[in-house]
Amino acid sequence: MFDFFKKKETKPEQSPEPNTQTTVQNPVSQPARSSENEKKNFFSLTFESLKKTIENTSQTLVGNIVKQVENEEEFDEFILDDMEELLIKADLGVNTASSIVDKLRKQNNMKPSQVREYLQKEFSSILDSTGSTQLNGKDNEMNIYFIVGVNGAGKTTLIGKLAHRFRQQGKKVLVAAGDTFRAAAEEQLDIWSKRAGADIVRNDGADPASVVFDAIKKAKEENYDVILVDTAGRLQNKFNLMQELSKIKAVIDKNAPDSLRESILVLDANTGQNGLSQAKVFTECVNLTSVALTKLDGSAKGGIIISIAKEMNLPVKLIGVGEKMEDLKDFDAHDFVKALFS
């Protein structure tokens, strides 16, 4: 998944964009390259660890519903209405919950004792419909990851952990500090970049698009494998947010048109259905390709994964399961559903 290595010689920068005074820090030293098995183990979450991580979600989304329904003799409207209400409370959202229950209404031969198998099949089908959960990346080319989300969702931490992940793969990583207006945002990102062994381009208070422009220019000239683009997340002024993100996207499209691999929405698992609202806003701003769900450990609201897959057709590709650098893990839809019902 992350087997792209140093890219070939690239063409020199041709953009007429004006240069800016940008601080660039280069703490990079070459890490030892890991074996394929070591990489997989490092970035994957064991099934038992996943079960423990989502045990609260499992109880809310599966345990409570199955316990309420499975001992009934037949489905009736009261039971189905109760089931729909429980699914909504488990952060599946009104539309997704209604869709699942409406489909059940049409299956005349289904017994309440089969509700566990039915839900497991439906959850798997919804998650599978979004496609691959592997991050996109290309060998021998520059790869840009555009990170968006509301302030407080965990973008800065995720970028640091993602930088660490790529560095463990032996990649040369550059962070573009595009959240230039939030107090101490650049400083926090600077700290995380140093911890990860990545370089950073920052220009406090400058136009975010100019920082991204400088990062792309530096990445081309110095043969970086990965650029991680941080952005602001000020939902209280959606117009300004959309303008800013659109401008950054335009800079990427103009100066590195074939390098954007993912536009990743970072969501805090504890926000529940508010996460769906956030996804809709950011979809208006940029063409989202995937979701990274932070703070999943201990949350009872992991059902948002299914809601976003159903209503936004977005796959979750990364999950945060702790505070350590290595606690950013790959999301496996099959294991997630299996763990929910174990």
Secondary structure as GFF3:
##gff-version 3
##sequence-region A 1 342
A	DSSP	beta_strand	23	25	.	.	.	ID=ss1
A	DSSP	alpha_helix	36	43	.	.	.	ID=ss2
A	DSSP	alpha_helix	47	53	.	.	.	ID=ss3
A	DSSP	alpha_helix	55	58	.	.	.	ID=ss4
A	DSSP	pi_helix	59	63	.	.	.	ID=ss5
A	DSSP	alpha_helix	64	69	.	.	.	ID=ss6
A	DSSP	alpha_helix	77	87	.	.	.	ID=ss7
A	DSSP	pi_helix	88	92	.	.	.	ID=ss8
A	DSSP	alpha_helix	94	105	.	.	.	ID=ss9
A	DSSP	three_ten_helix	112	114	.	.	.	ID=ss10
A	DSSP	alpha_helix	115	128	.	.	.	ID=ss11
A	DSSP	beta_strand	143	148	.	.	.	ID=ss12
A	DSSP	alpha_helix	155	168	.	.	.	ID=ss13
A	DSSP	beta_strand	173	176	.	.	.	ID=ss14
A	DSSP	alpha_helix	185	196	.	.	.	ID=ss15
A	DSSP	beta_strand	199	202	.	.	.	ID=ss16
A	DSSP	alpha_helix	208	221	.	.	.	ID=ss17
A	DSSP	beta_strand	226	229	.	.	.	ID=ss18
A	DSSP	three_ten_helix	235	237	.	.	.	ID=ss19
A	DSSP	alpha_helix	238	255	.	.	.	ID=ss20
A	DSSP	beta_strand	260	268	.	.	.	ID=ss21
A	DSSP	three_ten_helix	269	271	.	.	.	ID=ss22
A	DSSP	alpha_helix	274	285	.	.	.	ID=ss23
A	DSSP	beta_strand	290	294	.	.	.	ID=ss24
A	DSSP	alpha_helix	304	312	.	.	.	ID=ss25
A	DSSP	beta_strand	316	320	.	.	.	ID=ss26
A	DSSP	three_ten_helix	325	327	.	.	.	ID=ss27
A	DSSP	beta_strand	328	330	.	.	.	ID=ss28
A	DSSP	alpha_helix	333	340	.	.	.	ID=ss29
###
